[in-house]
Amino acid sequence: MKTVQISLNSIDKVKSFVNDITKFDYDFDLVSGRYVIDAKSIMGIFSLDLSKPIDLNIHTEGSTDDIMAVLKDYLV
């Protein structure tokens, strides 16, 4: 598992983020405080406080280079 911090501070950013990560078969979790939600769920994301950076947990055993290339626009 790899954890990175991302920022989703606009509606368009949330939509493009979900579209980008649904292309991968890995599981993604967003962690904000004590809340953990599926990062592929737009409704779940909007239930979080998006004014602050959020931790993204990427559940994969292999290399994350391909994912990190896609996530570069969201990284803090």
Summary of the structure (lengths in Angstrom):
residues: 76
radius of gyration: 11.2
end to end distance: 18.6
largest distance: 31.2
contacts: 192
relative contact order: 0.32
helix: 30%
strand: 29%
